[in-house]
Amino acid sequence: MAKLFAEFDRIEEDMQQLVTAVGECLEKSLESVCRYLDEGETVEVKRLTEKVHKIESEADDYRRKIIQNILKGKLMPHTRSDMLKLVESIDDIADAAQDILDSIIFLGLKFDYLDRQQIKEMQELLLKQFSQLNQGVELLFDEMNQALVYAQELEEIESRLDSIEEEITRKIGQTEELDTADKLAHRDLVKNISDLADIIENVGDNIEIIVSVRKG
């Protein structure tokens, strides 16, 4: 099948740069969160946090560049709108990942009663889910029917993360050593991490919309 937007090779290239930056932002944010849970606000955590901010800013630059190219291009209005939504949904991942990191460091909270292995499992699933997203975005420009396969797999991983979130939350609720405020803080962190999967899945929804419109 011909490229989805043959006349917009530059948009495709910039889109991949955006996805790469967002993926790195997600990876470093999750790594920093896990380190914070184990070590507190160490020098390495601060270094990673600074890197996250730098990468998130780069992702914003790519987002703005793509938006400008789309608005100046020749896409049909409905396709232009769908592409803009796709770009924004990808960038939302970096924003949310950075916000999780910033919030726990700003508040200086401790999370001594979280199961580190389960948090690690959530981290690995999110990175796997984003890898599937990356494949879907790449194929959107070259073989859009195949892009749907990856987009649909995002929901399966999101469901697994929901199950882990529910299990951790239940454990936290039953921990007598924690007062109500600490239980809420633990729950909110786990929920925010799990919600990243919903944000990633939203990109898949936008890919499906673009493909369905193009196929008519």
CORFEN-V705560 format. One record per residue. N is the residue number from 0. RES is the residue in three letters. NEAR is the number of other C-alpha atoms within 8 Angstrom. Layout:
n->N res->RES near->NEAR
n->N res->RES near->NEAR
//
This chain:
n->0 res->MET near->4
n->1 res->ALA near->6
n->2 res->LYS near->8
n->3 res->LEU near->9
n->4 res->PHE near->7
n->5 res->ALA near->7
n->6 res->GLU near->4
n->7 res->PHE near->8
n->8 res->ASP near->8
n->9 res->ARG near->6
n->10 res->ILE near->10
n->11 res->GLU near->9
n->12 res->GLU near->8
n->13 res->ASP near->11
n->14 res->MET near->12
n->15 res->GLN near->10
n->16 res->GLN near->9
n->17 res->LEU near->13
n->18 res->VAL near->10
n->19 res->THR near->8
n->20 res->ALA near->12
n->21 res->VAL near->15
n->22 res->GLY near->10
n->23 res->GLU near->9
n->24 res->CYS near->14
n->25 res->LEU near->13
n->26 res->GLU near->9
n->27 res->LYS near->12
n->28 res->SER near->14
n->29 res->LEU near->11
n->30 res->GLU near->8
n->31 res->SER near->12
n->32 res->VAL near->9
n->33 res->CYS near->11
n->34 res->ARG near->10
n->35 res->TYR near->11
n->36 res->LEU near->10
n->37 res->ASP near->6
n->38 res->GLU near->7
n->39 res->GLY near->9
n->40 res->GLU near->9
n->41 res->THR near->8
n->42 res->VAL near->6
n->43 res->GLU near->7
n->44 res->VAL near->12
n->45 res->LYS near->9
n->46 res->ARG near->8
n->47 res->LEU near->11
n->48 res->THR near->13
n->49 res->GLU near->8
n->50 res->LYS near->9
n->51 res->VAL near->12
n->52 res->HIS near->9
n->53 res->LYS near->8
n->54 res->ILE near->12
n->55 res->GLU near->14
n->56 res->SER near->8
n->57 res->GLU near->9
n->58 res->ALA near->13
n->59 res->ASP near->9
n->60 res->ASP near->8
n->61 res->TYR near->12
n->62 res->ARG near->13
n->63 res->ARG near->8
n->64 res->LYS near->9
n->65 res->ILE near->12
n->66 res->ILE near->10
n->67 res->GLN near->8
n->68 res->ASN near->9
n->69 res->ILE near->13
n->70 res->LEU near->7
n->71 res->LYS near->6
n->72 res->GLY near->7
n->73 res->LYS near->5
n->74 res->LEU near->7
n->75 res->MET near->6
n->76 res->PRO near->6
n->77 res->HIS near->6
n->78 res->THR near->10
n->79 res->ARG near->11
n->80 res->SER near->8
n->81 res->ASP near->11
n->82 res->MET near->10
n->83 res->LEU near->10
n->84 res->LYS near->9
n->85 res->LEU near->11
n->86 res->VAL near->12
n->87 res->GLU near->9
n->88 res->SER near->13
n->89 res->ILE near->13
n->90 res->ASP near->13
n->91 res->ASP near->9
n->92 res->ILE near->13
n->93 res->ALA near->14
n->94 res->ASP near->9
n->95 res->ALA near->9
n->96 res->ALA near->14
n->97 res->GLN near->14
n->98 res->ASP near->8
n->99 res->ILE near->11
n->100 res->LEU near->13
n->101 res->ASP near->9
n->102 res->SER near->8
n->103 res->ILE near->9
n->104 res->ILE near->9
n->105 res->PHE near->6
n->106 res->LEU near->6
n->107 res->GLY near->6
n->108 res->LEU near->7
n->109 res->LYS near->6
n->110 res->PHE near->7
n->111 res->ASP near->5
n->112 res->TYR near->6
n->113 res->LEU near->9
n->114 res->ASP near->7
n->115 res->ARG near->7
n->116 res->GLN near->6
n->117 res->GLN near->9
n->118 res->ILE near->11
n->119 res->LYS near->9
n->120 res->GLU near->8
n->121 res->MET near->12
n->122 res->GLN near->9
n->123 res->GLU near->8
n->124 res->LEU near->10
n->125 res->LEU near->11
n->126 res->LEU near->10
n->127 res->LYS near->8
n->128 res->GLN near->14
n->129 res->PHE near->10
n->130 res->SER near->8
n->131 res->GLN near->12
n->132 res->LEU near->14
n->133 res->ASN near->9
n->134 res->GLN near->10
n->135 res->GLY near->16
n->136 res->VAL near->11
n->137 res->GLU near->10
n->138 res->LEU near->11
n->139 res->LEU near->14
n->140 res->PHE near->11
n->141 res->ASP near->10
n->142 res->GLU near->12
n->143 res->MET near->11
n->144 res->ASN near->8
n->145 res->GLN near->10
n->146 res->ALA near->15
n->147 res->LEU near->13
n->148 res->VAL near->9
n->149 res->TYR near->13
n->150 res->ALA near->17
n->151 res->GLN near->9
n->152 res->GLU near->10
n->153 res->LEU near->15
n->154 res->GLU near->9
n->155 res->GLU near->8
n->156 res->ILE near->12
n->157 res->GLU near->13
n->158 res->SER near->8
n->159 res->ARG near->8
n->160 res->LEU near->12
n->161 res->ASP near->9
n->162 res->SER near->8
n->163 res->ILE near->10
n->164 res->GLU near->11
n->165 res->GLU near->8
n->166 res->GLU near->8
n->167 res->ILE near->12
n->168 res->THR near->10
n->169 res->ARG near->8
n->170 res->LYS near->8
n->171 res->ILE near->12
n->172 res->GLY near->7
n->173 res->GLN near->6
n->174 res->THR near->7
n->175 res->GLU near->5
n->176 res->GLU near->4
n->177 res->LEU near->8
n->178 res->ASP near->7
n->179 res->THR near->6
n->180 res->ALA near->7
n->181 res->ASP near->8
n->182 res->LYS near->11
n->183 res->LEU near->8
n->184 res->ALA near->9
n->185 res->HIS near->12
n->186 res->ARG near->10
n->187 res->ASP near->8
n->188 res->LEU near->9
n->189 res->VAL near->12
n->190 res->LYS near->9
n->191 res->ASN near->9
n->192 res->ILE near->11
n->193 res->SER near->13
n->194 res->ASP near->8
n->195 res->LEU near->12
n->196 res->ALA near->14
n->197 res->ASP near->9
n->198 res->ILE near->11
n->199 res->ILE near->15
n->200 res->GLU near->12
n->201 res->ASN near->9
n->202 res->VAL near->13
n->203 res->GLY near->15
n->204 res->ASP near->9
n->205 res->ASN near->12
n->206 res->ILE near->15
n->207 res->GLU near->10
n->208 res->ILE near->9
n->209 res->ILE near->11
n->210 res->VAL near->12
n->211 res->SER near->8
n->212 res->VAL near->8
n->213 res->ARG near->6
n->214 res->LYS near->5
n->215 res->GLY near->4
//
